[in-house]
């Protein structure tokens, strides 16, 4: 009979059939604590455990000692590092990009009354390490020593306590969480775990584009990038090893390994993290607001840059346009019918063969690419191009890529057995761990950018060939971080050639926020697809990213993936959601141009014109977001972390700091709206409404959406009609004051 799944079996993924030679090594009481170069070093013995539900020390095996390093930074950041004898602490990582604010704070340590107290130069306590002997009663001889653990309390901001989960057990032999531990498989260190205490009412958010409720408490998440194939499941394109807590701290797990994060899921008493690599490097970030915490995360990992003005206009696309004549026809009609638009995107069909990415225009269907792009630019349209980071067997570049190892290398055995990659059959993944391969890829894009292409859609990148050899990293560690290397290359060559830093990306890991912008993947054109998209965007904004978009009105259809009809009300409601997003792009498996939806086309046009009126406001809020810890699409908890209701609302959001938006996501044209604390004004009617209340069962006509603005806010707008942002003279921006004289915005 299999043993009951306690901690060492379930969370740590032990083989319950014991077919592998695995072992668990648990942290014990420190034997020494000392200061070196301003860091605190803690000597921690680890004891092998008997592989059973009643964990006990395997006395036949000697303990192994490893050093836990604690380092303090300004502003309010505490770092815990343990490399288990395999790795040393380092700041050399593509994920890290310290700002000038990050400065090491020297620490000192003193022992008193069974505790090591770690303080900074201002005598503020940052760490308390408990090594007191337990008070034993008369039954103690029958019980294991409950103090034989690692009991450390951490204070990154000098105020709030974050404690290692030293005592999450039923009885000491039966643990649900361990403060620090590592595992071995066949004698080699294999994975590691760290756990922190959490409170019964604690809430969590972030971790990437999570298609889940606002409060992630109770969830166990797998931080493994993969093709999400929709926005209504636990797979996701964008995993970020960072969360924010309602106790006003954030945790960034500095790793690119496939990982598991349990936010009071496996145990309601603990936040547990496990990496498939024997190294733990955790940055705990304190702050008095969620924005301050995210600002601290960006201080460590980099700040977003500002996308160009034109990117905030409407993007038009579908899967796909096949010729210059077709694209010109679309663009001419947009102008003729006065639909403002700035970008035309060419998806999979601009190559010689649809989906066969060769980074070259089809010569028959696009006979003069430079003239084609130049002509569109003269009409006010930038060109966006789709591509991906894989080279196909039939691609023109395959021989060059193989000869020079620009793509990953399969062994002869692997090649003969076939590559286990994905449903897309590509010969290899471009190896961005190799500078020469990166340079080669940038050259492919440079040719297109020199023609006048404005932006590259860096699609895919969540999956790589896992059964292959890469020059600089094992695939198990490369998979998650691949998105950073891929997008960095495309972003940098785009900025080099055009002077404007922008991409249109799907995958993400820590560091990708430096390379805007990202969209939400392949959502269904349905109410649940719209709701899932918004949930993903709210968590994404709490994961360090300032800019985020989504396919309007959803990417694919049901029941037929390509050709089912998109409902008129879904198209309108998703348009309204898109207008109040950082960027708005129409895309999908069938026709997305508004004239194909004649019953609602005039409504759509009015909302597009509103979008262009709001661009000065979006620019102002974007400037604020890239300099601080903000984002454009903000969860309500961003402003109201103490409002318990806001931790459970995932269908409303702030648009910048002044708008509150409540999309309608049903065919009944009704919804409840929660107005948090404050004085609010209906943006379209001018009605004044007190906050801290629910507006129940509002009837919302299809042409409207509930949008509220803070009383007292000043909203910069551009009131002249334009065809594109090239026609804007931002010196003509007007400011609307939301005061007693404001009677609503005409749509």
N, C-alpha and C positions, 0 to 999 in steps of 0.2 A: 504494500500500500504506500502511495506517495505521501510524504510528510505534508502537514499543513503549511500553507505558504505564509510564513512570517517574513520579516524584512529581508533577510539575506537571500531568500528565494525569489520573491516577486519583484521588488523595486530594483534589485541589483542583477536581475535576469540570470540567476543561477539555474543550472541544468538540474531540475528536480529528479531526473532519472540517473544522475551521477555518472553519465557517460563520458564526461570530460573531467580532467584532473584539475579541479578548481579549489580555491581556498580564499577565505575572507580574513583580513588583517585589521583589527580594531584598534583605534587610538586609545592609549592608556594615559595615566596621570603623568604630567611632565616631570622630568628629572632635573632640568636646569633651565633657567631663563636669564638671558644676558643681553646687553646692548653692544652693537657693533656698527660703527659709522652711522649712528642715528637710527638704525633699524633694531627691532627686537627679535632675537632669535630664541626659539623655544625648542628644546630637545624633547621630542615626543617618541616614546617607545610604542611599537605596534606589536600586538600579540596575535598569532594565528589562532583562529577559533575552530572548534569542532563543528563540522558541517552537519548541524542538526538544529531542530527547532529550539532546544534548550542550549543556546550558545554558551560555550565555556572555553576557557583557555586550553589550547593543546599544549600541555606541559612538556611534550616530547620535542617541541621545536623552540629554539631560542627566539627571544624577541629581536626585532629589527628596529633600530633607531633612525629617525629622520628629523629634519629641521623644518619647523614651521616659521616663516618669516612674516613679521607684521611691519608695515610701513604706512606712515601718515603723510597725506598730501593736503595742501591747500588746493581747492576750497572744500573742506568737509568730506574728505575721501579717505577711507581706510582700506588698505590692501592686505589680503592674506594670500600667502604663496607657500606651496609645498610641492616639490618636484620629485619626492620619493627616490632621491639619489640618481635620477635620470636626467633632470633638467635643472638649470639655474634660473633665478629670477632675471628677467630681461625686459627692456622696453622696446626691443626690436621686433616689431610685428606690423603687418599691413593693416591690422585692425586698430592699432593705436596711433593717434596723431595728437600729441599733447598740445594744448594751447599754452600761451604765456602765463595763464593763471595757475597752471599746475606746478606747484613747487613742493619739494620734499620738506617735511617738517621733522626736525630731529626729535627723537623720543628718548626718554630715560626710564629706568625701572628700579623699583625698590620693593623689598619684601617686608611684610608686616602681618602678624597674626594669621598666618596660613594663606596669605594672598600675595601675589605679585601685582603691584599697581604700576601701570605704565602711564606716564604723563608727558605733556608737551612743554615747551619752554615757558608757557603761561600757567603752568601747574594745573592745567585742565586734564582730568582723567580721560584717557582714550581706551584703555583696555584693563580689565581685571581678570587675572588668571587664578583660579581657585585650586589650591593644592592641600586644603585642610584634610586632616584625618577624619574619617566618619565617626560619628558617635554611635557606638555599637550597643545593642541591648543584649539581653540574656539569650536571645535566639541567634545571635550573630554567628555563632560557630556553625549554624546550619545554612546560612545564607552567603552567597557570593558578595564580595565587597562592592556596594553600589557606587562608591566613589572612584573606582578604577576606570576612570573615563577622562575625557578632555572637557573641562568646564571653563569656558572663556566668555566673558561679557565684553561687548565692543560698543564704542561710542564714537562713530565717525564725525558727528557734529558736536561732540562734547555734552550732549543732552540725552538723546534717545538711545535706549539700550537695544542692541541686537545680540542675542545670545545663541551660542551653539546649542544644538539640541542634544544635550548630554544625558537627559533622563527621560527620553521617550520610549518607555517600555512598560509592559504589564508587570513583569518581575524582571530583575536584572538579566536573567538568561534569555528572555524573550523580548527582543527589541523591534520596535517599529521604525526607528530612525537612529542613525549613529552620527555623532558630531563630525568625525572624519574617519574614513576607512578606505582601504584599497583592496583589490582582488588580484589574485594570480591565476593564470591558466597555463598549465604545463610548465610551471616554475617561473613564468615571465609575468611581470606586472602588466595588468590588462585593463583595468578601469578603476576609477576613484569616485568617492562620494563625499559631499559635505552637506550638513543640514543645519538649519537655523530654527529656533523656536518661533511659532506664530501664535497669535491670540485667537480666541473663539470667534470674535467678530471681525477679524482682519479680512480685508479685501485686496485683490491684486488685479493688475491690468498690464498691458504691454505684451512682450514676448514676440512681437512681430505682427504680421497680418493674420490675426486669429479670428476665425469665423465662428465666434462663440459669444455668449452673453458678456455683459460688461465686467462683472465680477468673475474672475477666473478661479476663485477659491473653490476647491474640490476637484479641480482638473489636474490630470497628469498628462503632460505634453511631451511629444517627441520632437526635439529640435533637430530635424533632418530635412533639408531642402529637397523638395520633389515637385513634380508637376502636380499642382493641386487638382486639375481637371474639375474645376468648378469652385464655388465659394460656399458650399454647404456641407463640408465634411472636415475631418481633423487633419487631412493633408493640407499643406500650404507651401506656396512658392517662397515665402519670406519668413524665415525664422530668425529671431533676434534674441540672443542669450542675455536679456535684460528685462527686468520687471520693475514696476513701481508698486509700493504698498500703501494702504490707507494709513499706516503708522508713520508715514512721511519719511521713507527711505527708499532707495533703489539699490538693486544688486545687479552688477554686470559680471558675468562669468566669462573671463577672457579665454576663450577656446574656440577652435573651429571643428572640434571632434563631434561626431554624432553624440547627442546627449539626451537625457531625460530630465524633465523638471516637473516635480510634483508640488503644486501649490495647495498645501493642506488637502491633498488628494489621497495618497497612500496612508497618510496619518494626518488627522485634523490638528495635531499639535506641532507639525513641522513643515517647513519648506525644505524639500530634498532635491539635491542636484546630483546627477551622475553623468560623468563623461566617459566615453569609450576610449579613454587614454589616461594613463596614470600620471596626471598632473592636475593640480587645482590652483587657480589664480583668480581670486574673487575681489572685486572692487565694491565696497559698500559706500553708498553715497547718501549723505544726509542733506536735509534742506527744510525750509519752512513752507515751501510750496512745491507742487509737482513741477512747475516750470523750473524752479531752482534745481531740483533733482535732475531733470533732463538736461539742463544746462551743464551740470557737473558731468553727466555722461558724455555730452558733446565735448567738454573740455578734455576728456580722455581720448575720444575716438574721432573727433572732427566735426566741423560745422557744415551745414549745407551751404551751397553757393546760390546766387540769385539767377534764376532762369531769365532769358531775354523777354522783352516786352511782348513780342508777337506770340510767344508760347501761351500767353494767358487768353488769347482769342480762341475761337472755335476751330477744332480740328475735324476734318471730314474724311471718312474712310469706310471701307467695307472689305470683306475677304472675297474677291479682290478686284482691282481694276487691271485690265489686261493690255491697254494700249494708250499711246499718247492722245489719240483721237477721243477715246472714251473719257480720259481725265480732263481734257480741254472742254469737252461737252459738259461735264459735271460743273467745272469751275465757271464756265460762261453762264450757265443757268443760275448758279448761286448769285452771281453779280446781277444778272438780268432781273431776277425776282427779289433783289434786295435782301438776301440773307447774308449778314456779315460773317466772314470766315477768313482765317489767316493761314491755315495749314491744310494741304492735301496729302494724305498718306497713301503710299503704294505698298500693299501688303505682298503676298507670296507670288504675285503674277507678273512681276516686271523682268524676270529672268527668261532665258531661252526656254526653259521648261518650268511650269508651275511647281513651286516648292523646291526646285533644284537650285540651291543657293550657290551662285558662282560670282557674286558681287559685280555682275556686269549686266547692262541692259540688253534685252532682246533687240537685235538690230533690225528685224523686220517690223516689229510693233512699235519700237521707239527708235526710228532711224536717225534722229538728231537729238541725242539726250541733252547736250548742252543748250541747244536752241530751245528745246522743250522746257527745260528748267528756267532758262532766262525769260522766256515768254510768260511763264506763270508768275515769276517774281515781279515782272512789270505790271501784272494785274493784282499784285498784293498777296500772292500765295507762296508760302515756303513749301518745299518738298521734303517729306519724311519718307524714309525707305526701311522696309523690313529686311532682316537677315538673322542668322543664328550662328552660334559658335562651333558648329560641327561641319566637317567636310564629307560630302557624300562620295560613294564609290564612283559615280559617274561624273563627278564634278571635274571641270577643266583643270583645277589646281591639285588634284589628288596625287599625281606622281611627284610634283614639286614638294607637296606637304609631307609625303612619306619619305622621300629621299633626304630631306633636311630635318626630319623629326619635328616638324611644326605641329603635328598632331601626335597624340599619345601612341605608344608603341605596344602592339600585341605580340606576345611570344608566339612562336610557331605553333605550339600546342593550342594556345588560345585562339589563334586565327583559324586553325583547322576545326576546332570544336564550335566556333561561332562565338560572337560577342554578345554577352548578356547585357543589353543597354536599355532599350525601351521599345515602345511600339514604333518609334521612328528609327529606321535602319540607316545609320550613318557609319561611315568607315572609321571615323575617329573624332575625338574632341580636340580642339585647338589647345595647345599646351601653354597656357599663360604663365606657368612657372619658369618658362624659358624666355629670357629677354629677346632672343633672336626670333622666336615664334611670335612674340608680342609685336615686335617691329614689323614682321611680315604681315600680320593682321592689320596693323595700323596703316600699312601701305595700301592694302586693299580698300580701306575706307577713305584714305587720303585721295585716291583717284576720284572717288565719287564726290567727296566734299569740294574738291577743286573744280568740279563741274558746276557747283552751285547748290548741291544738296545741303539742307540746313540741319537735319537731325537724323540720327540712326536709331531705329527701333532695335534695341538689344534684347531680342526675344530669347526665351529659354535660358539655359544656364543653371537650372536647378539640378539637373541630372548630368553626370559625366559617365564615361566608360569606367566602370569600377574594376573591370578585369584587365587592367592595362597598366603600363609603366609611364610615369610622368617624370620629367627631369628633376624637379625640385621638391617633390612632396609625394607621400603615399596617397593613393586615391581616397582612402578612408578619412584623411584629414583635409584633402583638397575639396571634396564634394561641396561642403557648406561655404567655404571661403572662395570658391571659384567665381561666384557672382561678383565679388569685390574686384578681383583681378581683371575679369572680362569687362566690367563696366568702367573701371578706371582707364583701361586702354582706349575704349571708344570715346569716353568723355574727353580725355586729354588730347587725342588727335583732332576731335571736333573743335575744341577750343583753340588749338594751335592754328588750324586752317581758317576757321570762321571768326575767331575772336569771341565766340559765345559758347559757354559751357552748358551743354544739355544733351541728354539722351532720353529715350523712352523705354524703360526697363521693367521687367516682370519679377525676376528673382531678387533676393536681398539677403544680406547677412550684415553683421556689425561692420561699419565703415562705408557701406553703400549710400548712407545718407549724404555723404560728401558729393555724390554724383547724381543730382536730380535730373529726371524725375521718374517716379515709379507709378505703374497702374496696377489695378487689382486682378488681372487675369481673366480667365474664361468663364464668366458668370452666365447663368441662364437668363434669357429674356422673360422673366417672370417676377412675381412679387417676392418669392423666396430668394431669387437671385439678387434682387435689389436690396433686400434686408441683409442678406449675407455679405454683400459688398460693403455696406455701411458699417457693419460690425467689424469687418476686417480693417477698414480705414480708420476707425476710432482707435483700435489697439495699435495700429501702425503709427499713428500720430503720437502715441504715448511711448513709442520705441525709438525716438530720436529723429524721426523723419518730418520735414516741414511740408513737403509737397507730395500729393497723392491724387490719382485720378482713377477712372473706371470706364469701362466700355458702356456708352449710352446707345441704345436701351438694353444692355446685356449683349453678350457675345453670341451664344448659340440659342437655338429654339428647341422646343419639345412639342410633340413627341419625335418629330423629325429634326435631327441635329442641324441640318442646313436650311430647310425650306418651310418649316411651319410658320404661320403668320404671327407677326408681332402685334399684340393688341394695341389699339390706339391709346387706351388709358395708360398702359405700361410705358409707351413711348413718351407721352406727355409728362407723367410723374417722374420718370427717370431723367427727362430733360431738365425739369425743375431742380432735381437733386444735383445734376451736373452743373447747372449755372452757379449753384452755391457749393462748388468744389474748387480746389486750387486750380485745376485744369479740366477742360471739357473736351472729350473726343468721342465722336460717333464711330462705332465699329461693330462688325458682326458678320455672321455667316451669310446673310443675304442683304438686300437693299436697305440702306439706312438714310438716304437722302430724304428730307422732309416732304417733298412733293409726291413721294410714293404713299403718303398718308394724308390724302387730300382733306379728310374731314377735320383734321387737327392742325394742318400746316400753318394756318394763320396764328394759332395759339403758340406754336413752336417758335415762329418768327418773332413774336413779341418777347418771348423769354430770351431769345438770342440777343435782341437789342438791349434788354435789361442787362445781360451779361457785360456788354461793352460799356454800358453806363457805369458799372461797378468796378471796372478795371483800375481806376485810380485808388479805390479803397483796397482792392486786392494787392496792388503794388505796395501800398503803405504797410499792410499787415504782413506781407512777405518779407519786407525789410526788417520788421520787428522779429519775425520768426527766425530768420537766419542768424541774427545776432544774439538771440537769447536761447530759451529752451522751448520755444513755441512751435506751433504748427497751424496750418490754415483750417483744417477740419479737426475741431477740438471736441473731445468727449466732455460732457458736463462736469465730470470730476476734475477736469483741468482747472476750473475756476471754483468748484465747490467740493473740495475733498472731505469736508466735514458734514456734508449733507448725505445722509445714508441713502436717501431715495436716488440720488444721482449715480450711486454705485450700481444701480440696477436699471439704468435707462440706456438702451443701445439703439434707439430709433429717433433720437434727437441729437443735435450738436450745435456748438458754437461755430460760426463762420468768421474767422478772425476773432477779435475780442469783443465786438459790439453786436453782432447778429446772433440770434437764436433761431435755428431752422428745424422744422418738424415735417419731414417729407411724408406724404400720404402714400401708403403701400398696400392699397386694397382697392377693389372695384366698387366698394360701397361709398367712397368719397367721404369717409368719416374717420375721425381718430380722436384719442385723448391727447392732450398736450400738458406737460408739466412745465410750469414757469418757476425757475429757482428764485432765490432771494434777489430782490432788486425791483426797480420800476421799469416796466416794459411798455413799448408802444408798437401797435400793429403797423408793420411797414407799409401796408397797402391801404389801410383805412384810416390810420392815425389814431385809433382808439387807444386810450391809456388803460393799462391793466397792472394791478399790483402783483408782485411775484410771491413765491412761497405758496403756490396753490396749483391744483389741477383744473384744467378746463376740460370738462367731460363731454364726450360725444359731439365734438364739433363737426358741423357739416361744412365741407370744403368743396366748392365747385371745381370742376376739372381745370379751369383756367387759372386757379389760384393755388397757393400753398401757404400754410401757416409760417410766416416769417415775422419775427419780432426784433426790435432794436432797442438798445439801452436808452432810457431817457437821459438826456444830457450829452449823448454822443454826437460827434461831428463826423459826418460821412462824406468823403470826397467822391464826386461823381463827374462823369463826362456826359453832358446832356445832348450834344450834337450827334445826329446819326452818321455813322461811318460804315464803309464796306470792310475795313480791316484796320489794324492798329497803325499801319503806315500813314493813315489819314488823320491820326490823332495829333493834336497840338496840346500837350498836357499842360501848357501854361494857361489854357482855357478851362482848367478844372474848376468846378464849382463845389462849394462845401454846403451840405445840407445839415442844419442844426436840428437835432431831435429835441425840440422844446415845445412849449405851449402853442407855438405858431405852426407846427408841422401838422399837416392834415393828410399825410399819406403820399405814397409814391404811385404815380400813374403807371400802369403796366401796358 
